[in-house]
Amino acid sequence: MKKILGSIIITLLASAAFAVDFGGSILNYTVLRDRTADTELKLDQTNSLGVWLSIPFDNDGNTTLAASAKAEYEKDYASDEQTIFADLDIFRLTHRGKNTSFMLGRFNTADTTGVILNQTIDGVYLAYNSDAFSAGLTGAYTGLINRHFNTILNEIPVSYMEDNDKIYELAEKYCVGNLLLSFPYLFAGQSVSLENLFTLHLEDDSYMRNYSTLTINGGLGSSVYYTLSSALELSKFDDMDLEMANLSKFSLSYYASAKSFAVELKGVYASGNQGPFKPFKGFTSMTAVNSNTGRTQYSNLAKGGLGFSFKPVTSLLFAANAAAVLNPEDSFSYAGFEYSAGLNWQIVSDILVAGKVSMYFDSENSDMNKNEFSLTALITF
């Protein structure tokens, strides 16, 4: 029996080898930023090399094995610190059928808000799709991924401090479960989705988080689209009381075919200590405000602003955003203002150059102010 199975595997691999697709990328990221309002701009340099491959096991590409790895070198000239990290960010087997599909292995995943869970995981994803509804179920473990590229927010921050001397450092051990039900065009052309994300810490302390999210989105005419979402977080740490928090987002977008012009009005609220709510805390660390300290995470903040993008020519993309930041715990008082502007130039299909400037001005503490100027060069092959 073992010989038969071995022969089958060898035959599949040999036949697939003729259709293997592979490639890579070289990235250079240079940024000038200040640590506080009183310090000078300092240079931070990052260089990375990435490789990927995809192996199909049938002529239609319905069953594939994909892998992606990268190595990254960074030097922070402000502290003169140098780091080298490496990661296997994708290693998954994917199968797609008529109405069903699955992924098994290591892959990237995100919740419907995009800011609660957004990272690499090890696990399985099962999906069913039909005209009436779709369902997705994810089960995963985080204890084998590289925490240098996937920062998990914990109740006790010191428990996830990184050791920059390690090229590959294991992340904290959590189990993650996610169920997503989507109902496209449920009423008047509007779509509805229900999601429940559950995470449980598997190490020394007991830390449970559950996020239940309702999302409604659709079109308001031929060129205007909106998305409304609200997530209720229930969390419990060790013997402490069960706590409740909220994250809510909205966006209203207008798209025009001419010059790929787009305008988006958007806002987000992440609860602080207000009434029945405690400070919201997501699972994956995500930048909410581009400040130096304090307001970087989606917790105790409200933010609203406007963004737009357009292509003056096919190879150029210009985008700009501006937003006001409010403090929910202080009667939604004004806390600060940020803006950013960037230009992407696709020189040829395999070469991209991008520049960006972003600034944040805090109304209460100038140490949170941040100025940042970055330049990115990407070559793919």
Buried (B, 14 or more C-beta within 10 A) or exposed (E): EEEEEEEEEEEBEEEBEEBEEEEBBEBBBBBBBBBEBEEEEBEBBBBBBBBBBBBBBEEEEBBBBBBBBBBBEBBBEBEEEEBEBBBBBBBBBBBBEEEEBBBBBBBEBEBBBEBBBBBBBBBBBBBEBEEEBBBBBBBBBBBBBBBBBBBBBBBEEEBBEEEBEBBBBEBBBBBBBBBBBBBBEBEEEBBBBBBBBBBBBEEEEBBBBBBBBBBBBBBEEEEEBBBBBBBBBBBBBEEEEEBBBBBBBBBBBBBEEEEEBBBBBBBBBBBBEBEEBBBBBBBBBBEBBBBBEBBBBBBBBBBBBEBBBBBEEEEEBBBBBEBBBBBBEEEEEEBBBBBBBBBBBBEEEEEBBBBBBBBBBBBBBEBBBBBBBBEBBBBBE
